[in-house]
Amino acid sequence: MDHSEAIATQRDVMPPTRRSLYPPIEPFNRFRMSVSGGHELYVEECGTRGARPVVVLHGGPGGGCSPGMRRFFDPEAWHIILFDQRGCGRSRPHASVTRNTTWDLVEDIEAIRRRLGIEEWTVFGGSWGATLALIYAETHPRRVSEMILRGIFLMTERELDWFYRGGAGAFWPDLWEQFERPIPEEERGDLIGAYHKRLMGGDLALQTECARVWARWEGATATLRTDETQTPGYAAASYARAFARIECHYFKNRGFLAEDGQILRDIGRIRDIPGVIVQGRYDMICPPVSAFELHQAWPASELKVVGDAGHALSEPGIASELVKATDAARSRAIAAE
């Protein structure tokens, strides 16, 4: 790629060339699937059976999938597989961190692929879903035809320090003060560790309250334009417990990776797998430097920086670029037939 192409690839994507989501659809199949460690996954299939398969990896960890995630794909052209990762959404046991690691999730993805008889598929994921997509692809590169990723998080100390040691808090000092408030000053040097102690403790009321504060901090900083007249609300207790417990469990254990920077270390395993990276310029949760470094290290990737967006999947510019990416993948598949 010459210099002019590199500039074009990284230029901020701005309106008015925006695509809308596809209309809401319902799954044509839902099932539960037993996996290792006593976990049971909720899985759904949407779109068209036998069409181009795509597996959707939700964020968090612990976020669960939602009906809106089905709408990024032309339902006539895609066989869309969504599932709730261990311990969250409709998977069981709820909020469980037992036998819940990155490597368990990688094997769960493979178990779903085998059950559905799919040889290879597109992998679509954002935030933690992008992290998991990259780790899955590096572990099973022959099973991935392409990747569409959003809001890049590489599970590094730098990224965790940014969001949980005051980097993002410099932009949201009022919300950061609320996030620190439940933790005594002497424990604030390690907020992940301090929250982990409370989220895994036996006091259910304290666990739930801390879970809501944890979820609120992330939710309130996810979008570029926050309504300053509204005070961000607390997440529902059941959602917050699963989200906060599982996410904190993963972050406390640094994603269960062998070393810091492991994803970029192993990027050569997927160097020839094509991919699109969609990144909000003002992403306060996953700053764009990680997307830029991933793009530089991954020759087959294309980087789309959305100039008027933060982190959230729901932001119009982010959603538009993701729909464009899935439509382009569909068109390439048709042309190759």
N, C-alpha and C positions, 0 to 999 in steps of 0.2 A: 504493500500500500504506500503510495507516495504522500507527500506532506499535505497536498490539497485535499486528498481523500480523507486523511485523518481529521482535518479540520471539519469537513462536512459531516463526518460521522459523529463528532462530539459537539456540534453546534446545538444550542438550546432549541428544542422543538416548541413552537409557539402556535396559538390559534391563528387563523380560523379553520385549519384543515383537521377537523376533529371527527371521529367516528363515534357513533352511539353504540351502547350495548345492545346485544340481541334481546328479543322479547323474553320474558320469564318462561321457563319450561319446567316440567315435572320429570322426575326420573322414570325410566321405563322398567327399572329393576332396583330393588333395595335388598340387601342381605346383611346378616351378621356373620362374622368369621372369627373362629377361635384361633389365637396365636399363642406363642410361648409365654410363660410366666403367669398364666391364668387370665390373660387379657382377652377381651372380645371387641373386635373392631366393627364399627358401622361403616358400610360401603354402599355407594349408590352409583348407578350407571344412567347416563342421560344422552340425549342426542340420538344417534343412529348406530345400532349394533352392526359391526362389520366395517364401519367407516374408519377413518384415520384415528388411532387411539391416542388419547392424552390423559395423563394422570395429573391431578391438581393437588399441590401440597400447600396446605394452609400455614399461616404464621403462628407466632407465639414464641416458643413452643407452648401449646396448650390452648390455642385460640379456637380450634374447631372450624369446620367448613360451613358455608352459608349458601342459601339459594342464589344469591347474587353472583357467586363464583361460576355458576353454570353459564352465565350470560356473555362470557368473553369469547364464545365459540359459535360458529355457524352450526346449528344443531343437525343440519342435513349432511354436513361434511365431516363431523367429528363424532367419535365415540368417547364420551367424556366420563372419566372415572374420578370420583371424589371420595375421600374417606376421612373420618375423624381419627386423628392419631391417638395413641395410647393415653387413656385417662381423661380425655376431654370430649366435648360435644356429646354425641350419643353413644360413644364407646364406653366400655365398662371394664373394671370398676372406676367410678367417677373420681377424679382428682388424685388418682393413685400415682405415686412415683416409684413404686416397687417394680423392678424389671422394666424400667422405662428409661432407656438410653438412646442416643443417636443410632447406635448399631442395631438395637432392637427395631427401630423404625425403618432402617435400611432393609432389614430382612422382612419386615411387614410389607414393604412396597413390592419386594420380589415375590412374596407369597401371594399377593393380590394379582400380580402379573401372571404367575403360573396358573392360578385358579381360573383366570379369564382366558387362558390360552393365547396370550399376546406375546409375540416374539420381540418386538421393540416398540417403543412409544415416545411421543413428545412428553417432556417434563415441564410443567408450568408451576412456578412458585414465586412467592414474594416474601421479603424479610427473612424470618426463620425458614419459610418455605423455600427461599432461594438457597439458603445455607444447606438445607437437607437435600435439595436437588443436586447441588454441586457434589456433595459427599456421596450421594447415591450414584451419580454418573461416574465419579472417579473410582468407585468400587465395582460398578457393573457397566463399563463403557459400551459394551456390545449391545446392551439393551436400550440405549438411548439414541434416538434418531436426531433429535434437536432439543434445545432448551429455550424457554421464554421466561426471563427472570425479571423481578422488580424489587427495588429497594434493597440493595445488596448489603448483606451482613455476613462477614467472614469468620465470625466467632473468634475474634482476637481480643487480647487484653486492652489494646488501644480503643476498640469500639466499646467495650464494657466500661472502661474508665470514662469515656466521653459521656455516656448516658447515666452512669451511677456514681460518678465522682465529681460532678459539678460542671462538666463542659456544657451540656445542654441547659443546665440550671442557670448559667450566666445569661441565657436568653429568656428564660422563664423563671425569674427569681421568686415570684409569688407562689408558683406551683411547686418549685423546688423546696421552698420552706415548708409547704404542706406535706411533701413527701418525706422530709427529714423529721417532721414533728413527732411521729410515734416512737422514734429511736432516741435513747439518751445520748447526750453529747459525746460521752466517752466511747460510744460504739459507732459513731458516724464516719470513722475512717474506713469502715468496711460495711457499707450499707447492704450489699448483697448478702454477706454473712449474717448481719443483724436481722434482716428480714427472713432469711432462711431459718434461723433459730425460732422465730415466732410462727412462721407459716407451717413448720413441721412439728410444732409443740402440741401439747394435749389440751390447751385451752381453746375450745372451738370458737368462742366469741371473739377472743383476741386474734385468732387465726383468720376469721372472716373479716374483721375490721382491717387488719393489715393487708389482706388480699385485695380489698376494695381500694385502699390507698395506692397499692402497687399498680393495680390496673388503671386507676384514674390518672396517675402520672404519665403512663404511656399513652393512654387514649387522648389526653388533653394536648399532647405535643405532636400528634400525628399529622395534623393538617396545616397547610400554610396559613389559611385564613380562619382564625378562630373568632367566634362571636364574643367579643369582650364584654357584652352586656349579660352573658350567661355564665353562671358558675358551673363548670363541668360536673356532671352528676356521678354518683357512685354506680359501678356496675352491679348487676344482680348478684346476689350472694353465691349462687351455685356456679355461675360462669366465673366470677372473680376467684373463687377458691381453686378451681381447676387451672385457670390461666396463671395465676400468681404462683401457686405451689409448683406447677410443672416448669414454668419459665425460670423461677428462682433455682429450682433443683438443677436444671441444665446449666444455668450461668454459674452457680456455685462450683459445678464440676467442669467448667470451661468446655461445655459441649461434648465431654467425654473424648476429646481429641488427644492424641499422643503428645502433641507439642503446639505451641503458639505458632500460627501461620501455616498450619498443615494444609489447608485448602489450596493456597497458592503454591506451596511446595510440590503438591501432587498434580498441578494443573496440566502437566504434560500428558497425563493419561486421557485428557479430553480435548487436546489441542485441535483435533480435526472435526469435532462435533460442532455443527453450527449453532449459534445462539444469538438471541437478542436480549440486551440489558436495557431496561427502562428505569430511569433514575430521576427523582425529583431534585431539582437544583437546591431547594431549601429544605431538604430532609433533615430534621433535627434528631431523629432516632437513629438513622443509618446515614451518616454524612457521605456525600458523593465521592470522597477520596477512595473508598473501598471499591465502588463501581469502576472508577477510573483505573485503579491498579489491577482489578480483575480483567478489564478489557485489554490493558497493555500486555498482560501475561497470557491471554487466550486469543491466539491468532484468528480463530474462526468466529469471533464474536463481533457484534455490532452494538455500539453504545448510543442510546437515545436519551439525551438529557432534557427533561421537561422544565422549561424556564419558569413556570408559574405554579409549581407544585411542591408539596412536602413529601410525606411518607405514604399516606393512605392510598389503598387500592381504589377507594371511591372518588378520589379527586379527578375532575373531568379530563385533564391532560394526561394523567397516568392511565386512566381507563381507555382513552382513545388510542394511545400508542400500543397498549396491549391487544386491543381488538385488531388494529392494523397488523400487528405481528402474527396473530393467529390467522388472519385472512391471507397474509402473504405466504405463510406456511401451507395453507390449503391450496393456494394457487400453484406453488412450486410442486406440490404433490400431483396435482392434476396434469401439469405440464410434463412431468416425468413419466406419466403412464403411457 
